[in-house]
């Protein structure tokens, strides 16, 4: 039996093929409190099983997972100039727990282990040595086996990775949890699953939680509905609304306990123009009914009356919990220029009701800002340069599932540097926040199909590129991480390390250090395409911090 083993950076994608043209790494480094990842790729010439075991004399938390393979019909856009492939195929992405200790190898193809090393925040060590043993055995004759040893040095920078300042959103969908796990809304099982996912989000730098006061009116085709997930218990009797915030209080407490301390609330109007009202369930004289939805126009007087009654109680509720500067409201997601009048009406109503609480919306047309309608827009990456010239209270950016032209993104068919570079760009643009629409959108686009297997349908019904609609897969009892989620978290750690270094040597010096050896200024549309450049740049940051 012949085997090959390679030690690779997390920026490589190991496809199930006989070829693997990737440079090996010989060392890794990280700050105290940082999670450092790398890969062990294995290839055998027969049907075999492989195990990967790690030992270290230094106290470290090491997790070994299998990089699973999933199908995808749209891994990237064909016209995009900076991709690995746009062809359908199998792509490395879910990081699967290895329950038996062994993974299966297909003959003569590469497979990989994903290793994550969590450095303790209170570590006193300056270095560690990871002793990695890869054992491969014949599937039919297990006694026929061979081993390969790898020693990988880990440098521990004697600085603690600081708390993340960036406000980071990946929209969370409680209805997708309910649908996929087939649990009743707000049942004990539902709450237990929510906690697992909240913790996962916090661990990956997602620090603002989309909170369904009512069922979120996002990516829902006109006339369609998402499953009802509504935290507010609302009744209407004798012409008066009554609100029970018990479930909302429980949601906030659970999120805080899980490490998330900021919240954003369901959009108050439908997506793409604020033309209609979201689905809101109300008990009217004791009988539950859909009081608002597609059948009620956004400017209906009865909806304004409802919002007025709600905000009169919700705002004091939030202030009692010291959430004045930790909450965002939404009006409508990405209205077009033709919808500017309906959006203006909806925005004016919300501004009159929420006081000093900020209203955050994805808005890529500068017209909404120039006309004084929006104060906290979130433009897409193609429009960021235009918005950088405008005076803003907070500077945000977002991307979704179909950006092209070499812009940063996290799609299956893209090289991982294009994912991780976003952390560096967020630093260089000095942005306050980043938004992405899909942490766990396990439906097809516009919610046309609510019963899909995310391991088999990765592109939202062939409507988005793989990697665009969700960051995690549903596991048996909680989330299964993805390669593209881990790599994005690495980018956020780069950002935190840069901001720590800025406190020591100043922003200009950090910017110069990032650009060392380059003849141009990095931007959203122009940045190095080589994984080696990013790894070496992060090493320069670490070396400066180590001084």
Secondary structure, DSSP 8 states (H G I E B T S, - for coil): --EEEEEEETT----SSS--------EEEEEET-EEEEEEEEEESSSEEEEEEEE-SS--EEEEEEEEEEEES-SS-TT-SS-S--S-EEEEEEEEE-SSS-EEE-TT-EEEEEEEEE--TT---SEEEEEEEEEEEESS-TTSEEEEEEEEEEEEEEEE-----SEEEE---HHHHHHHHT--TTSHHHHHHHHHHHHHHHHTT--EEEE-SS----S--TT---------EEEEETTEEEEE-HHHHHHHHHHHHHT--EEEE--SB-TTT--BB--EEEEETTEEEEEESTTSBTT-HHHHHHHHHHHHHHHHHHHHTT-TTSEEE---SS--GGGHHHHHHHHHHHHHHHTTSEE-EE---THHHHTTS-SSEEEEGGGHHHHHTS--SS-EEE--S---TT-----TTS-THHHHHHHHHHHHTT-SEEEES-SB--S-GGGS-S---TTT--STTTTS-TTSSBSEEE-SSSEEEBHHHHHHHHHHHHHHHHHHHHHHH-HHHHHHHHTTT-SS---SS-----HHHHHHHHHHHHHHHH-
